[in-house]
Every structure is written in structure tokens, then in C-alpha cells.
Amino acid sequence: MKLLTVLMLIALPLACFAGSGCTLLEEALNDTVSNDLSIELHLRKYHEFLHGKDDERAVTELKQCFLEQDSETVDNVHVMLQTIYQSIWCSHS
């Protein structure tokens, strides 16, 4: 699960550079990391991007992973995301 998270976050600057919409991606990542949004609400909010049970299962597992983290870990992920968003790749989109 950690590998999936790392790979997803590594792809973020490339997605921003490609102009795929950092705002939507940033919101989706923040919602995934946030403990304020339940798995059910998360799945409902991003249902249009999920194409089948495998996608739903992957999103559920990723969201559950963050729900199980302590606040320090979640805070560190937010710091990392902000660093990525402020990188030269995202600032050019």
C-alpha cells in the first residue's frame, strides 16, 4: 500500500505539468488524506472517476490507509503535498 501511495504522489508533478488540472487532483488528494471524510463519502464524491469494483477497492484501501495514520503522519503528507504543489512543475500549469 505504501508503494501505491508513493507512486501516486510521484506522478503528481507530471500530471500538473501536463495541465491535467491540479485543482481537482489537489482536492482529491486532500480528501484522500483527510480524516474528515469517510470512505463512503469519498467513494460517492469521486464515483464518476471509478470504473468498476477494482477501482473502488483500490480507493477504499488507500483511504483506509490514511484513516489509520496518526495526525503527525497526516500532517507530514500535507507538507509533502504542498511542497509538490509549489514545485516548478505545478507552478507552470
mmCIF file as gemmi writes it, N, C-alpha and C atoms, coordinates in Angstrom:
data_model
loop_
_atom_site.group_PDB
_atom_site.id
_atom_site.type_symbol
_atom_site.label_atom_id
_atom_site.label_alt_id
_atom_site.label_comp_id
_atom_site.label_asym_id
_atom_site.label_entity_id
_atom_site.label_seq_id
_atom_site.pdbx_PDB_ins_code
_atom_site.Cartn_x
_atom_site.Cartn_y
_atom_site.Cartn_z
_atom_site.occupancy
_atom_site.B_iso_or_equiv
_atom_site.pdbx_formal_charge
_atom_site.auth_seq_id
_atom_site.auth_asym_id
_atom_site.pdbx_PDB_model_num
ATOM 1 N N . MET Axp A 1 ? 0.826 -1.189 0 1 0 ? 1 A 1
ATOM 2 C CA . MET Axp A 1 ? 0 0 0 1 0 ? 1 A 1
ATOM 3 C C . MET Axp A 1 ? 0.871 1.254 0 1 0 ? 1 A 1
ATOM 4 N N . LYS Axp A 2 ? 1.978 1.222 0.736 1 0 ? 2 A 1
ATOM 5 C CA . LYS Axp A 2 ? 2.855 2.39 0.761 1 0 ? 2 A 1
ATOM 6 C C . LYS Axp A 2 ? 3.451 2.641 -0.62 1 0 ? 2 A 1
ATOM 7 N N . LEU Axp A 3 ? 3.768 1.56 -1.344 1 0 ? 3 A 1
ATOM 8 C CA . LEU Axp A 3 ? 4.315 1.715 -2.683 1 0 ? 3 A 1
ATOM 9 C C . LEU Axp A 3 ? 3.306 2.403 -3.598 1 0 ? 3 A 1
ATOM 10 N N . LEU Axp A 4 ? 2.04 2.002 -3.507 1 0 ? 4 A 1
ATOM 11 C CA . LEU Axp A 4 ? 0.997 2.627 -4.312 1 0 ? 4 A 1
ATOM 12 C C . LEU Axp A 4 ? 0.891 4.117 -4.006 1 0 ? 4 A 1
ATOM 13 N N . THR Axp A 5 ? 0.947 4.462 -2.734 1 0 ? 5 A 1
ATOM 14 C CA . THR Axp A 5 ? 0.867 5.861 -2.326 1 0 ? 5 A 1
ATOM 15 C C . THR Axp A 5 ? 2.051 6.654 -2.866 1 0 ? 5 A 1
ATOM 16 N N . VAL Axp A 6 ? 3.24 6.1 -2.737 1 0 ? 6 A 1
ATOM 17 C CA . VAL Axp A 6 ? 4.441 6.778 -3.232 1 0 ? 6 A 1
ATOM 18 C C . VAL Axp A 6 ? 4.366 6.967 -4.739 1 0 ? 6 A 1
ATOM 19 N N . LEU Axp A 7 ? 3.953 5.941 -5.464 1 0 ? 7 A 1
ATOM 20 C CA . LEU Axp A 7 ? 3.867 6.051 -6.92 1 0 ? 7 A 1
ATOM 21 C C . LEU Axp A 7 ? 2.831 7.089 -7.34 1 0 ? 7 A 1
ATOM 22 N N . MET Axp A 8 ? 1.715 7.127 -6.629 1 0 ? 8 A 1
ATOM 23 C CA . MET Axp A 8 ? 0.682 8.108 -6.937 1 0 ? 8 A 1
ATOM 24 C C . MET Axp A 8 ? 1.207 9.526 -6.713 1 0 ? 8 A 1
ATOM 25 N N . LEU Axp A 9 ? 1.915 9.73 -5.62 1 0 ? 9 A 1
ATOM 26 C CA . LEU Axp A 9 ? 2.425 11.066 -5.306 1 0 ? 9 A 1
ATOM 27 C C . LEU Axp A 9 ? 3.581 11.476 -6.215 1 0 ? 9 A 1
ATOM 28 N N . ILE Axp A 10 ? 4.361 10.506 -6.678 1 0 ? 10 A 1
ATOM 29 C CA . ILE Axp A 10 ? 5.436 10.808 -7.627 1 0 ? 10 A 1
ATOM 30 C C . ILE Axp A 10 ? 4.85 11.282 -8.95 1 0 ? 10 A 1
ATOM 31 N N . ALA Axp A 11 ? 3.712 10.725 -9.328 1 0 ? 11 A 1
ATOM 32 C CA . ALA Axp A 11 ? 3.084 11.079 -10.599 1 0 ? 11 A 1
ATOM 33 C C . ALA Axp A 11 ? 2.45 12.465 -10.562 1 0 ? 11 A 1
ATOM 34 N N . LEU Axp A 12 ? 2.217 13.009 -9.393 1 0 ? 12 A 1
ATOM 35 C CA . LEU Axp A 12 ? 1.539 14.298 -9.271 1 0 ? 12 A 1
ATOM 36 C C . LEU Axp A 12 ? 2.218 15.431 -10.045 1 0 ? 12 A 1
ATOM 37 N N . PRO Axp A 13 ? 3.516 15.649 -9.902 1 0 ? 13 A 1
ATOM 38 C CA . PRO Axp A 13 ? 4.123 16.761 -10.658 1 0 ? 13 A 1
ATOM 39 C C . PRO Axp A 13 ? 3.996 16.574 -12.162 1 0 ? 13 A 1
ATOM 40 N N . LEU Axp A 14 ? 4.065 15.349 -12.633 1 0 ? 14 A 1
ATOM 41 C CA . LEU Axp A 14 ? 3.914 15.102 -14.063 1 0 ? 14 A 1
ATOM 42 C C . LEU Axp A 14 ? 2.495 15.417 -14.513 1 0 ? 14 A 1
ATOM 43 N N . ALA Axp A 15 ? 1.517 15.065 -13.708 1 0 ? 15 A 1
ATOM 44 C CA . ALA Axp A 15 ? 0.137 15.366 -14.046 1 0 ? 15 A 1
ATOM 45 C C . ALA Axp A 15 ? -0.094 16.873 -14.072 1 0 ? 15 A 1
ATOM 46 N N . CYS Axp A 16 ? 0.473 17.58 -13.126 1 0 ? 16 A 1
ATOM 47 C CA . CYS Axp A 16 ? 0.327 19.038 -13.094 1 0 ? 16 A 1
ATOM 48 C C . CYS Axp A 16 ? 1.011 19.669 -14.293 1 0 ? 16 A 1
ATOM 49 N N . PHE Axp A 17 ? 2.186 19.176 -14.624 1 0 ? 17 A 1
ATOM 50 C CA . PHE Axp A 17 ? 2.931 19.724 -15.745 1 0 ? 17 A 1
ATOM 51 C C . PHE Axp A 17 ? 2.167 19.517 -17.044 1 0 ? 17 A 1
ATOM 52 N N . ALA Axp A 18 ? 1.475 18.39 -17.141 1 0 ? 18 A 1
ATOM 53 C CA . ALA Axp A 18 ? 0.71 18.082 -18.345 1 0 ? 18 A 1
ATOM 54 C C . ALA Axp A 18 ? -0.561 18.916 -18.424 1 0 ? 18 A 1
ATOM 55 N N . GLY Axp A 19 ? -0.847 19.681 -17.413 1 0 ? 19 A 1
ATOM 56 C CA . GLY Axp A 19 ? -2.014 20.539 -17.421 1 0 ? 19 A 1
ATOM 57 C C . GLY Axp A 19 ? -3.318 19.776 -17.235 1 0 ? 19 A 1
ATOM 58 N N . SER Axp A 20 ? -3.286 18.7 -16.47 1 0 ? 20 A 1
ATOM 59 C CA . SER Axp A 20 ? -4.472 17.864 -16.309 1 0 ? 20 A 1
ATOM 60 C C . SER Axp A 20 ? -5.404 18.378 -15.223 1 0 ? 20 A 1
ATOM 61 N N . GLY Axp A 21 ? -5.088 19.481 -14.595 1 0 ? 21 A 1
ATOM 62 C CA . GLY Axp A 21 ? -5.986 20.073 -13.604 1 0 ? 21 A 1
ATOM 63 C C . GLY Axp A 21 ? -5.524 19.827 -12.188 1 0 ? 21 A 1
ATOM 64 N N . CYS Axp A 22 ? -4.561 20.563 -11.747 1 0 ? 22 A 1
ATOM 65 C CA . CYS Axp A 22 ? -4.042 20.403 -10.385 1 0 ? 22 A 1
ATOM 66 C C . CYS Axp A 22 ? -5.105 20.662 -9.327 1 0 ? 22 A 1
ATOM 67 N N . THR Axp A 23 ? -6.062 21.513 -9.609 1 0 ? 23 A 1
ATOM 68 C CA . THR Axp A 23 ? -7.068 21.833 -8.606 1 0 ? 23 A 1
ATOM 69 C C . THR Axp A 23 ? -7.878 20.598 -8.239 1 0 ? 23 A 1
ATOM 70 N N . LEU Axp A 24 ? -8.368 19.882 -9.224 1 0 ? 24 A 1
ATOM 71 C CA . LEU Axp A 24 ? -9.13 18.667 -8.962 1 0 ? 24 A 1
ATOM 72 C C . LEU Axp A 24 ? -8.257 17.602 -8.323 1 0 ? 24 A 1
ATOM 73 N N . LEU Axp A 25 ? -7.056 17.445 -8.826 1 0 ? 25 A 1
ATOM 74 C CA . LEU Axp A 25 ? -6.138 16.458 -8.265 1 0 ? 25 A 1
ATOM 75 C C . LEU Axp A 25 ? -5.768 16.82 -6.832 1 0 ? 25 A 1
ATOM 76 N N . GLU Axp A 26 ? -5.52 18.094 -6.581 1 0 ? 26 A 1
ATOM 77 C CA . GLU Axp A 26 ? -5.191 18.546 -5.226 1 0 ? 26 A 1
ATOM 78 C C . GLU Axp A 26 ? -6.358 18.277 -4.267 1 0 ? 26 A 1
ATOM 79 N N . GLU Axp A 27 ? -7.573 18.557 -4.704 1 0 ? 27 A 1
ATOM 80 C CA . GLU Axp A 27 ? -8.746 18.302 -3.87 1 0 ? 27 A 1
ATOM 81 C C . GLU Axp A 27 ? -8.914 16.809 -3.593 1 0 ? 27 A 1
ATOM 82 N N . ALA Axp A 28 ? -8.712 15.986 -4.616 1 0 ? 28 A 1
ATOM 83 C CA . ALA Axp A 28 ? -8.853 14.533 -4.439 1 0 ? 28 A 1
ATOM 84 C C . ALA Axp A 28 ? -7.801 13.999 -3.468 1 0 ? 28 A 1
ATOM 85 N N . LEU Axp A 29 ? -6.579 14.476 -3.593 1 0 ? 29 A 1
ATOM 86 C CA . LEU Axp A 29 ? -5.524 14.022 -2.678 1 0 ? 29 A 1
ATOM 87 C C . LEU Axp A 29 ? -5.787 14.509 -1.258 1 0 ? 29 A 1
ATOM 88 N N . ASN Axp A 30 ? -6.198 15.749 -1.116 1 0 ? 30 A 1
ATOM 89 C CA . ASN Axp A 30 ? -6.502 16.269 0.229 1 0 ? 30 A 1
ATOM 90 C C . ASN Axp A 30 ? -7.661 15.508 0.862 1 0 ? 30 A 1
ATOM 91 N N . ASP Axp A 31 ? -8.676 15.181 0.056 1 0 ? 31 A 1
ATOM 92 C CA . ASP Axp A 31 ? -9.791 14.391 0.573 1 0 ? 31 A 1
ATOM 93 C C . ASP Axp A 31 ? -9.342 12.983 0.961 1 0 ? 31 A 1
ATOM 94 N N . THR Axp A 32 ? -8.436 12.416 0.191 1 0 ? 32 A 1
ATOM 95 C CA . THR Axp A 32 ? -7.942 11.072 0.483 1 0 ? 32 A 1
ATOM 96 C C . THR Axp A 32 ? -7.17 11.062 1.795 1 0 ? 32 A 1
ATOM 97 N N . VAL Axp A 33 ? -6.356 12.059 2.008 1 0 ? 33 A 1
ATOM 98 C CA . VAL Axp A 33 ? -5.517 12.129 3.203 1 0 ? 33 A 1
ATOM 99 C C . VAL Axp A 33 ? -6.323 12.54 4.439 1 0 ? 33 A 1
ATOM 100 N N . SER Axp A 34 ? -7.345 13.341 4.245 1 0 ? 34 A 1
ATOM 101 C CA . SER Axp A 34 ? -8.11 13.9 5.355 1 0 ? 34 A 1
ATOM 102 C C . SER Axp A 34 ? -8.873 12.832 6.138 1 0 ? 34 A 1
ATOM 103 N N . ASN Axp A 35 ? -8.866 12.981 7.457 1 0 ? 35 A 1
ATOM 104 C CA . ASN Axp A 35 ? -9.652 12.099 8.314 1 0 ? 35 A 1
ATOM 105 C C . ASN Axp A 35 ? -11.084 12.599 8.464 1 0 ? 35 A 1
ATOM 106 N N . ASP Axp A 36 ? -11.399 13.74 7.868 1 0 ? 36 A 1
ATOM 107 C CA . ASP Axp A 36 ? -12.734 14.333 7.993 1 0 ? 36 A 1
ATOM 108 C C . ASP Axp A 36 ? -13.755 13.717 7.038 1 0 ? 36 A 1
ATOM 109 N N . LEU Axp A 37 ? -13.288 12.992 6.037 1 0 ? 37 A 1
ATOM 110 C CA . LEU Axp A 37 ? -14.175 12.42 5.027 1 0 ? 37 A 1
ATOM 111 C C . LEU Axp A 37 ? -14.155 10.901 5.146 1 0 ? 37 A 1
ATOM 112 N N . SER Axp A 38 ? -15.32 10.307 5.332 1 0 ? 38 A 1
ATOM 113 C CA . SER Axp A 38 ? -15.404 8.846 5.467 1 0 ? 38 A 1
ATOM 114 C C . SER Axp A 38 ? -15.155 8.174 4.122 1 0 ? 38 A 1
ATOM 115 N N . ILE Axp A 39 ? -14.906 6.89 4.17 1 0 ? 39 A 1
ATOM 116 C CA . ILE Axp A 39 ? -14.698 6.123 2.941 1 0 ? 39 A 1
ATOM 117 C C . ILE Axp A 39 ? -15.937 6.204 2.062 1 0 ? 39 A 1
ATOM 118 N N . GLU Axp A 40 ? -17.111 6.055 2.662 1 0 ? 40 A 1
ATOM 119 C CA . GLU Axp A 40 ? -18.356 6.071 1.889 1 0 ? 40 A 1
ATOM 120 C C . GLU Axp A 40 ? -18.555 7.413 1.179 1 0 ? 40 A 1
ATOM 121 N N . LEU Axp A 41 ? -18.336 8.516 1.888 1 0 ? 41 A 1
ATOM 122 C CA . LEU Axp A 41 ? -18.468 9.836 1.269 1 0 ? 41 A 1
ATOM 123 C C . LEU Axp A 41 ? -17.416 10.058 0.197 1 0 ? 41 A 1
ATOM 124 N N . HIS Axp A 42 ? -16.214 9.571 0.445 1 0 ? 42 A 1
ATOM 125 C CA . HIS Axp A 42 ? -15.123 9.694 -0.524 1 0 ? 42 A 1
ATOM 126 C C . HIS Axp A 42 ? -15.49 8.954 -1.819 1 0 ? 42 A 1
ATOM 127 N N . LEU Axp A 43 ? -15.989 7.73 -1.678 1 0 ? 43 A 1
ATOM 128 C CA . LEU Axp A 43 ? -16.392 6.954 -2.858 1 0 ? 43 A 1
ATOM 129 C C . LEU Axp A 43 ? -17.525 7.648 -3.609 1 0 ? 43 A 1
ATOM 130 N N . ARG Axp A 44 ? -18.489 8.201 -2.87 1 0 ? 44 A 1
ATOM 131 C CA . ARG Axp A 44 ? -19.601 8.9 -3.51 1 0 ? 44 A 1
ATOM 132 C C . ARG Axp A 44 ? -19.119 10.15 -4.244 1 0 ? 44 A 1
ATOM 133 N N . LYS Axp A 45 ? -18.212 10.885 -3.617 1 0 ? 45 A 1
ATOM 134 C CA . LYS Axp A 45 ? -17.734 12.135 -4.206 1 0 ? 45 A 1
ATOM 135 C C . LYS Axp A 45 ? -16.958 11.906 -5.505 1 0 ? 45 A 1
ATOM 136 N N . TYR Axp A 46 ? -16.206 10.813 -5.563 1 0 ? 46 A 1
ATOM 137 C CA . TYR Axp A 46 ? -15.353 10.556 -6.731 1 0 ? 46 A 1
ATOM 138 C C . TYR Axp A 46 ? -15.843 9.37 -7.562 1 0 ? 46 A 1
ATOM 139 N N . HIS Axp A 47 ? -17.133 9.056 -7.433 1 0 ? 47 A 1
ATOM 140 C CA . HIS Axp A 47 ? -17.714 7.915 -8.13 1 0 ? 47 A 1
ATOM 141 C C . HIS Axp A 47 ? -17.517 7.985 -9.653 1 0 ? 47 A 1
ATOM 142 N N . GLU Axp A 48 ? -17.617 9.177 -10.224 1 0 ? 48 A 1
ATOM 143 C CA . GLU Axp A 48 ? -17.503 9.317 -11.68 1 0 ? 48 A 1
ATOM 144 C C . GLU Axp A 48 ? -16.118 8.915 -12.21 1 0 ? 48 A 1
ATOM 145 N N . PHE Axp A 49 ? -15.121 8.873 -11.337 1 0 ? 49 A 1
ATOM 146 C CA . PHE Axp A 49 ? -13.773 8.513 -11.761 1 0 ? 49 A 1
ATOM 147 C C . PHE Axp A 49 ? -13.449 7.039 -11.519 1 0 ? 49 A 1
ATOM 148 N N . LEU Axp A 50 ? -14.372 6.326 -10.905 1 0 ? 50 A 1
ATOM 149 C CA . LEU Axp A 50 ? -14.154 4.92 -10.57 1 0 ? 50 A 1
ATOM 150 C C . LEU Axp A 50 ? -14.869 4.048 -11.587 1 0 ? 50 A 1
ATOM 151 N N . HIS Axp A 51 ? -14.122 3.159 -12.21 1 0 ? 51 A 1
ATOM 152 C CA . HIS Axp A 51 ? -14.662 2.322 -13.272 1 0 ? 51 A 1
ATOM 153 C C . HIS Axp A 51 ? -14.635 0.863 -12.853 1 0 ? 51 A 1
ATOM 154 N N . GLY Axp A 52 ? -15.498 0.517 -11.944 1 0 ? 52 A 1
ATOM 155 C CA . GLY Axp A 52 ? -15.608 -0.875 -11.551 1 0 ? 52 A 1
ATOM 156 C C . GLY Axp A 52 ? -15.175 -1.13 -10.12 1 0 ? 52 A 1
ATOM 157 N N . LYS Axp A 53 ? -15.354 -2.367 -9.74 1 0 ? 53 A 1
ATOM 158 C CA . LYS Axp A 53 ? -15.078 -2.797 -8.361 1 0 ? 53 A 1
ATOM 159 C C . LYS Axp A 53 ? -13.589 -2.716 -8.012 1 0 ? 53 A 1
ATOM 160 N N . ASP Axp A 54 ? -12.718 -2.964 -8.974 1 0 ? 54 A 1
ATOM 161 C CA . ASP Axp A 54 ? -11.272 -2.899 -8.684 1 0 ? 54 A 1
ATOM 162 C C . ASP Axp A 54 ? -10.86 -1.479 -8.304 1 0 ? 54 A 1
ATOM 163 N N . ASP Axp A 55 ? -11.372 -0.486 -9.017 1 0 ? 55 A 1
ATOM 164 C CA . ASP Axp A 55 ? -11.074 0.905 -8.685 1 0 ? 55 A 1
ATOM 165 C C . ASP Axp A 55 ? -11.628 1.264 -7.31 1 0 ? 55 A 1
ATOM 166 N N . GLU Axp A 56 ? -12.858 0.846 -7.049 1 0 ? 56 A 1
ATOM 167 C CA . GLU Axp A 56 ? -13.473 1.132 -5.747 1 0 ? 56 A 1
ATOM 168 C C . GLU Axp A 56 ? -12.679 0.49 -4.614 1 0 ? 56 A 1
ATOM 169 N N . ARG Axp A 57 ? -12.23 -0.731 -4.832 1 0 ? 57 A 1
ATOM 170 C CA . ARG Axp A 57 ? -11.443 -1.421 -3.815 1 0 ? 57 A 1
ATOM 171 C C . ARG Axp A 57 ? -10.108 -0.717 -3.579 1 0 ? 57 A 1
ATOM 172 N N . ALA Axp A 58 ? -9.454 -0.278 -4.645 1 0 ? 58 A 1
ATOM 173 C CA . ALA Axp A 58 ? -8.169 0.414 -4.514 1 0 ? 58 A 1
ATOM 174 C C . ALA Axp A 58 ? -8.328 1.74 -3.77 1 0 ? 58 A 1
ATOM 175 N N . VAL Axp A 59 ? -9.36 2.501 -4.123 1 0 ? 59 A 1
ATOM 176 C CA . VAL Axp A 59 ? -9.603 3.784 -3.45 1 0 ? 59 A 1
ATOM 177 C C . VAL Axp A 59 ? -9.96 3.552 -1.989 1 0 ? 59 A 1
ATOM 178 N N . THR Axp A 60 ? -10.761 2.531 -1.732 1 0 ? 60 A 1
ATOM 179 C CA . THR Axp A 60 ? -11.136 2.199 -0.357 1 0 ? 60 A 1
ATOM 180 C C . THR Axp A 60 ? -9.904 1.844 0.469 1 0 ? 60 A 1
ATOM 181 N N . GLU Axp A 61 ? -9.018 1.031 -0.086 1 0 ? 61 A 1
ATOM 182 C CA . GLU Axp A 61 ? -7.806 0.639 0.638 1 0 ? 61 A 1
ATOM 183 C C . GLU Axp A 61 ? -6.89 1.835 0.881 1 0 ? 61 A 1
ATOM 184 N N . LEU Axp A 62 ? -6.764 2.699 -0.117 1 0 ? 62 A 1
ATOM 185 C CA . LEU Axp A 62 ? -5.911 3.874 0.044 1 0 ? 62 A 1
ATOM 186 C C . LEU Axp A 62 ? -6.488 4.818 1.102 1 0 ? 62 A 1
ATOM 187 N N . LYS Axp A 63 ? -7.79 5.059 1.038 1 0 ? 63 A 1
ATOM 188 C CA . LYS Axp A 63 ? -8.435 5.934 2.028 1 0 ? 63 A 1
ATOM 189 C C . LYS Axp A 63 ? -8.319 5.329 3.422 1 0 ? 63 A 1
ATOM 190 N N . GLN Axp A 64 ? -8.531 4.008 3.546 1 0 ? 64 A 1
ATOM 191 C CA . GLN Axp A 64 ? -8.422 3.334 4.837 1 0 ? 64 A 1
ATOM 192 C C . GLN Axp A 64 ? -7.009 3.458 5.394 1 0 ? 64 A 1
ATOM 193 N N . CYS Axp A 65 ? -6.027 3.388 4.521 1 0 ? 65 A 1
ATOM 194 C CA . CYS Axp A 65 ? -4.625 3.53 4.941 1 0 ? 65 A 1
ATOM 195 C C . CYS Axp A 65 ? -4.419 4.874 5.641 1 0 ? 65 A 1
ATOM 196 N N . PHE Axp A 66 ? -4.956 5.942 5.069 1 0 ? 66 A 1
ATOM 197 C CA . PHE Axp A 66 ? -4.783 7.258 5.682 1 0 ? 66 A 1
ATOM 198 C C . PHE Axp A 66 ? -5.634 7.426 6.936 1 0 ? 66 A 1
ATOM 199 N N . LEU Axp A 67 ? -6.8 6.794 6.976 1 0 ? 67 A 1
ATOM 200 C CA . LEU Axp A 67 ? -7.63 6.876 8.173 1 0 ? 67 A 1
ATOM 201 C C . LEU Axp A 67 ? -6.949 6.23 9.378 1 0 ? 67 A 1
ATOM 202 N N . GLU Axp A 68 ? -6.065 5.285 9.122 1 0 ? 68 A 1
ATOM 203 C CA . GLU Axp A 68 ? -5.37 4.578 10.195 1 0 ? 68 A 1
ATOM 204 C C . GLU Axp A 68 ? -4.091 5.283 10.658 1 0 ? 68 A 1
ATOM 205 N N . GLN Axp A 69 ? -3.709 6.36 9.987 1 0 ? 69 A 1
ATOM 206 C CA . GLN Axp A 69 ? -2.469 7.054 10.329 1 0 ? 69 A 1
ATOM 207 C C . GLN Axp A 69 ? -2.703 8.032 11.481 1 0 ? 69 A 1
ATOM 208 N N . ASP Axp A 70 ? -1.638 8.286 12.221 1 0 ? 70 A 1
ATOM 209 C CA . ASP Axp A 70 ? -1.742 9.282 13.287 1 0 ? 70 A 1
ATOM 210 C C . ASP Axp A 70 ? -1.668 10.686 12.674 1 0 ? 70 A 1
ATOM 211 N N . SER Axp A 71 ? -1.982 11.685 13.476 1 0 ? 71 A 1
ATOM 212 C CA . SER Axp A 71 ? -2.055 13.058 12.971 1 0 ? 71 A 1
ATOM 213 C C . SER Axp A 71 ? -0.698 13.57 12.487 1 0 ? 71 A 1
ATOM 214 N N . GLU Axp A 72 ? 0.382 13.117 13.098 1 0 ? 72 A 1
ATOM 215 C CA . GLU Axp A 72 ? 1.716 13.559 12.661 1 0 ? 72 A 1
ATOM 216 C C . GLU Axp A 72 ? 1.993 13.088 11.228 1 0 ? 72 A 1
ATOM 217 N N . THR Axp A 73 ? 1.646 11.856 10.936 1 0 ? 73 A 1
ATOM 218 C CA . THR Axp A 73 ? 1.856 11.324 9.588 1 0 ? 73 A 1
ATOM 219 C C . THR Axp A 73 ? 1.012 12.078 8.568 1 0 ? 73 A 1
ATOM 220 N N . VAL Axp A 74 ? -0.237 12.313 8.909 1 0 ? 74 A 1
ATOM 221 C CA . VAL Axp A 74 ? -1.133 13.048 8.004 1 0 ? 74 A 1
ATOM 222 C C . VAL Axp A 74 ? -0.603 14.464 7.784 1 0 ? 74 A 1
ATOM 223 N N . ASP Axp A 75 ? -0.146 15.108 8.836 1 0 ? 75 A 1
ATOM 224 C CA . ASP Axp A 75 ? 0.434 16.453 8.704 1 0 ? 75 A 1
ATOM 225 C C . ASP Axp A 75 ? 1.659 16.431 7.79 1 0 ? 75 A 1
ATOM 226 N N . ASN Axp A 76 ? 2.49 15.417 7.929 1 0 ? 76 A 1
ATOM 227 C CA . ASN Axp A 76 ? 3.679 15.301 7.079 1 0 ? 76 A 1
ATOM 228 C C . ASN Axp A 76 ? 3.305 15.087 5.612 1 0 ? 76 A 1
ATOM 229 N N . VAL Axp A 77 ? 2.245 14.34 5.364 1 0 ? 77 A 1
ATOM 230 C CA . VAL Axp A 77 ? 1.783 14.138 3.987 1 0 ? 77 A 1
ATOM 231 C C . VAL Axp A 77 ? 1.29 15.465 3.418 1 0 ? 77 A 1
ATOM 232 N N . HIS Axp A 78 ? 0.581 16.253 4.219 1 0 ? 78 A 1
ATOM 233 C CA . HIS Axp A 78 ? 0.131 17.566 3.758 1 0 ? 78 A 1
ATOM 234 C C . HIS Axp A 78 ? 1.32 18.474 3.43 1 0 ? 78 A 1
ATOM 235 N N . VAL Axp A 79 ? 2.355 18.425 4.242 1 0 ? 79 A 1
ATOM 236 C CA . VAL Axp A 79 ? 3.564 19.218 3.963 1 0 ? 79 A 1
ATOM 237 C C . VAL Axp A 79 ? 4.184 18.76 2.646 1 0 ? 79 A 1
ATOM 238 N N . MET Axp A 80 ? 4.263 17.461 2.445 1 0 ? 80 A 1
ATOM 239 C CA . MET Axp A 80 ? 4.83 16.935 1.2 1 0 ? 80 A 1
ATOM 240 C C . MET Axp A 80 ? 3.994 17.37 0.001 1 0 ? 80 A 1
ATOM 241 N N . LEU Axp A 81 ? 2.669 17.297 0.128 1 0 ? 81 A 1
ATOM 242 C CA . LEU Axp A 81 ? 1.801 17.712 -0.974 1 0 ? 81 A 1
ATOM 243 C C . LEU Axp A 81 ? 1.988 19.187 -1.298 1 0 ? 81 A 1
ATOM 244 N N . GLN Axp A 82 ? 2.062 20.025 -0.28 1 0 ? 82 A 1
ATOM 245 C CA . GLN Axp A 82 ? 2.28 21.456 -0.516 1 0 ? 82 A 1
ATOM 246 C C . GLN Axp A 82 ? 3.622 21.705 -1.204 1 0 ? 82 A 1
ATOM 247 N N . THR Axp A 83 ? 4.626 20.944 -0.838 1 0 ? 83 A 1
ATOM 248 C CA . THR Axp A 83 ? 5.937 21.064 -1.481 1 0 ? 83 A 1
ATOM 249 C C . THR Axp A 83 ? 5.831 20.715 -2.963 1 0 ? 83 A 1
ATOM 250 N N . ILE Axp A 84 ? 5.081 19.673 -3.266 1 0 ? 84 A 1
ATOM 251 C CA . ILE Axp A 84 ? 4.884 19.279 -4.659 1 0 ? 84 A 1
ATOM 252 C C . ILE Axp A 84 ? 4.092 20.347 -5.401 1 0 ? 84 A 1
ATOM 253 N N . TYR Axp A 85 ? 3.003 20.835 -4.802 1 0 ? 85 A 1
ATOM 254 C CA . TYR Axp A 85 ? 2.175 21.845 -5.465 1 0 ? 85 A 1
ATOM 255 C C . TYR Axp A 85 ? 2.962 23.117 -5.763 1 0 ? 85 A 1
ATOM 256 N N . GLN Axp A 86 ? 3.931 23.441 -4.908 1 0 ? 86 A 1
ATOM 257 C CA . GLN Axp A 86 ? 4.711 24.654 -5.09 1 0 ? 86 A 1
ATOM 258 C C . GLN Axp A 86 ? 5.971 24.421 -5.918 1 0 ? 86 A 1
ATOM 259 N N . SER Axp A 87 ? 6.13 23.202 -6.417 1 0 ? 87 A 1
ATOM 260 C CA . SER Axp A 87 ? 7.307 22.885 -7.215 1 0 ? 87 A 1
ATOM 261 C C . SER Axp A 87 ? 7.219 23.576 -8.58 1 0 ? 87 A 1
ATOM 262 N N . ILE Axp A 88 ? 8.33 23.594 -9.276 1 0 ? 88 A 1
ATOM 263 C CA . ILE Axp A 88 ? 8.353 24.246 -10.588 1 0 ? 88 A 1
ATOM 264 C C . ILE Axp A 88 ? 7.415 23.557 -11.582 1 0 ? 88 A 1
ATOM 265 N N . TRP Axp A 89 ? 7.177 22.28 -11.402 1 0 ? 89 A 1
ATOM 266 C CA . TRP Axp A 89 ? 6.311 21.551 -12.341 1 0 ? 89 A 1
ATOM 267 C C . TRP Axp A 89 ? 4.865 21.984 -12.192 1 0 ? 89 A 1
ATOM 268 N N . CYS Axp A 90 ? 4.369 22.109 -10.982 1 0 ? 90 A 1
ATOM 269 C CA . CYS Axp A 90 ? 2.982 22.511 -10.774 1 0 ? 90 A 1
ATOM 270 C C . CYS Axp A 90 ? 2.787 24.001 -11.009 1 0 ? 90 A 1
ATOM 271 N N . SER Axp A 91 ? 3.772 24.789 -10.715 1 0 ? 91 A 1
ATOM 272 C CA . SER Axp A 91 ? 3.614 26.235 -10.879 1 0 ? 91 A 1
ATOM 273 C C . SER Axp A 91 ? 3.555 26.637 -12.344 1 0 ? 91 A 1
ATOM 274 N N . HIS Axp A 92 ? 3.942 25.761 -13.25 1 0 ? 92 A 1
ATOM 275 C CA . HIS Axp A 92 ? 3.893 26.082 -14.679 1 0 ? 92 A 1
ATOM 276 C C . HIS Axp A 92 ? 2.592 25.687 -15.35 1 0 ? 92 A 1
ATOM 277 N N . SER Axp A 93 ? 1.696 25.027 -14.613 1 0 ? 93 A 1
ATOM 278 C CA . SER Axp A 93 ? 0.458 24.578 -15.269 1 0 ? 93 A 1
ATOM 279 C C . SER Axp A 93 ? -0.587 25.661 -15.292 1 0 ? 93 A 1
